[in-house]
């Protein structure tokens, strides 16, 4: 990214910027009280999309501005207030943050979206996993066990979901404050899939029993909690399989470590997931 772009942002905000991280859609910078996500010329539509999703999620108070390509030499930027939190970690997660997180995702998933889910895209996804994981017998066994059980994943009314609730997007601060960030993928979907991603990407960092306890407390707040729980029992191993597929395709150097971590989790989700958490 040209230095002229960051200089233009610094002049507008009146603060220097330092890189925070690089994401798939944006480069992220930190300033004095600000987080700035900068998007390249082929992604300039994403800041306004994320701003709309922030507003839909009730988080527009964190939005400072959206800057169009005309102001940034063909780049675009989303400017946010900086939240005094850090990514999800077991030592920062307590009863207060669980209550805040549960309340937030429940409010989010109460927002209706048009349409209903279909199990067919899930079947196609499992076929892709079968191809990319063809040399992993335990993964193939898991796929074969899942395929006849997918019917409950179809016909679910769409809700507004985040689609990427991994630990880096769930920020925790002192006093139990929680903020979910990175809304570029948000849209219609099954709330149980969102909760599965929250589980595999965040809550699974907790000890297993504590993870299930936290997840049960969240699900218990939902309408028809048993239906959500039954879909979770499918979505959690599917999501772990997706993680393996992602490492095989995107980061093959990390694939063996991912196998060692996620295959036991898939096995546990398929065979030891409790019928009810309460």
N, C-alpha and C positions, 0 to 999 in steps of 0.2 A: 504494500500500500504506500503511495507517495507520501513523503513527509509533509508536503503542502496540505494534504487533507487534515492531518492531525494538527498542524499549525492553525488552520482555519477554525477548527473546533476549539482549540485552546483560546484563540482570540475571542470567539463568541462567548465562551463560558468564563473567561478571565481566570483560568487555572491551568496548570500544567497537567499533562496526562502521562500515565505509565501503563504499560500493557498488563492486563490481568490474565487473560487466557485466550486461546484461539478455539473457536467453535466451528461447526460445519457451515453455519450461515454467516457468521460475523466474527470480526475481531473486537475484543472487549477491552476497554480502557477504564481506568479509575482516575477520577479527579477529586478535587476538594468538595466532597458531598455529592458527587455525581458518579454514575456508571454510564458509559457511552458505548453503544454497540454500533460498529461501523460495517456497512454492507457494501460489497463490490458492485460494479456496474451491471452485472447480470442478476443482481439480487435486490435492486433498489425498491421493489414492491414490498419487501418483507417488513420494513419498519412500520409502515402504516397498517399492515395486516396485524402485526404484533400489538400495536396501539389499540386497534379495535378489539382484539382478544382480551387485552388488559381491562378495557372498559367493560366488556361482557362479563368478565370474572369479578368485577367490583373492585379493581385495583388501579383505577385511573388516577388516584391520588399520588401514585408513585411516578406517573409520567410527567416529564418536564416539557419535552418538545420532540417533534419529528422534523428532520431537516432533509430537504429534497436534493436531488443530484445537482440542480442548478446552483446551489450554494456550496457544494463540496466537490467540484471538479469531476462530476460524474458518479460520485459515491453518495450514499445516503446514510443517515444516522438516527438512532433512537436514543434519546437522552432521558435517563431515569434518576430519581433521587436514590441515594445510596442507603441501603439497609444495613444496620450494624450487626449483621449475622454472618455465619460461616456455614459451609455445606453440612448436611446431615452427618452426624457421628454419634455413636452410642453414648459417649460421655456428656453430650449436650442435650440428649433427649430424655425428658422426664414427663411426669404426669401433666404438667401445665402445657408443655409443647404438644403432647399427644392430644389434649383437649382442643387446643387451637387448630391443630392439623385436621382432626376429625371434623370439627365444625366447618372448616374451610372447604374440604372436599365434599362434604354433604351439601353445602350451599351451592357449590359449583355444579354438582351432579343433579341438582333440582332444576337447573335451567334446561328447558326442553329444546330439542333440535328436531327438524323434520326427518321422517323416515324411521326405519327399523333395521336392525342388524341382519346379516345373512351369514350362515355357516360356510357358504361356498368359498369366500376369500380365505377363510382359515384352512379349508381343505387344500387349496392351492398353495398356501404358505407351507403347510406340512410337506407337500410334494417337493417344494424347493429345498426344504431342510433335508429331506431324504436324499436328494441328489448331492448336496454339499457335504453331508455327514455320512456318506455311503460306507466309509471305512470305520465307522464307530458303531459296533453292534449294539451297545446299550442305548444309543440314541435311536437307532432303527427300531428297537424293541419298544421304546417309549412312544414313538410315532405310531407304531402299529396298535398300541394300547389306546391311544387317544382317538384315532380315526373313527371308531364306531360310537364314540361318546359325544360327538360334537353338536348333536341336535339342540341342546339347551342354549347354544350360543347364537341361534337364529331367532328372529322375531322379537328381539328386545327393543323397546322404544329408545331411540337415540336421545342422549343427553349431551350437554356441553362438557367435554373432557379435555384434559391437558395433553395426554399422549406421551409424556416424557418425564414422569415423576421419579427420576433417579436422584441419587444423593446430591449431586452437584446443583440440582435445580430446587432442592428443598432446603432453604436457609433457616438456621436456628440462631436465636439471639438470647441474651440473658433475660430472665423473667418469663420464659416460655413463649416469647414472640416467634412467629413463623411467617416466612414469606416464600411463596412459590414463584419462581422466575422462569424466563425463557418460554414465551407463549406463541412462538412462530408455528408450532405444529398443532395447536389447539383446534378443536372442531367437534363434529358429531361422532359419537361412539358409544360403546358399552361401558358404563361406570365400573363394572367388575374388571374390565381389562385395565382401566386406569389404576384401580386398586392393586391389580396384579403387578403392574410396573412399579408402583410404590413399594410393594412388598419385595420384589426381586432386586430392585435398585437401591432401596433405602432401608426398609424395616429388616431385611435379612442381614444387615450388619449387626443387629442385636443378637443375643443368644436365642436359640430356636424357640424355646418356650416363651420368652419375653416377646419375640416377634409375633407369635400366634396370639398371645394375649392382647397386644396392641391392635393387631388386625381385627380381632374379634370385637374389641370395644368400638372400633370404627364402624364395622359392618352392622353391628347391632342397632345403630342409629338410622339405618336405611329402611324405607318401605320394603316389605317382603325380604327381610334380611337372609332368610334361608335360601331364596332363589339366588341372591347375590353370592352367598357363600358357595353354593354348588357350582356356579359359573367360575368363581375364583379357583376352585379345585381343578378346573381345566386350564384356565388362563395362566396360572402360575407355571406349570411345567412347559406350556407352549412358549411362554416368555423366556424361560431359561434356555429352551431349544433355540429360540431366536438369537439369544446372546451367543451361543456356540456358533450358529450360522454366521453371525456378524464377525466374530473373531476369525473364522475360517476365510471369509471373503475380504475383510478390511484390515485385520491386524493378525496375519498368520503367525507372527513371531510370539503372540500371546496365546495361541490356541491351546497348547498343551497345558498351560497353567489354568486356562478356563475350563478345560475338560476335568482336571482334577478337582476344581472347585464346584462346578455346576452339575456334573453327572450325579453325585450323591444327593444333591438338592432335588434334581428331577425325580430320582428314585423315591425320595421321601415324599415329595408332593403327590406322586402317583399312588403310593401304597400306604402312607401314614397320615395323610391329611385328614384331620378330624371331621367327623360327620357334621358336628356343630361346635362352635367355639364357646358355647355358654350352657 
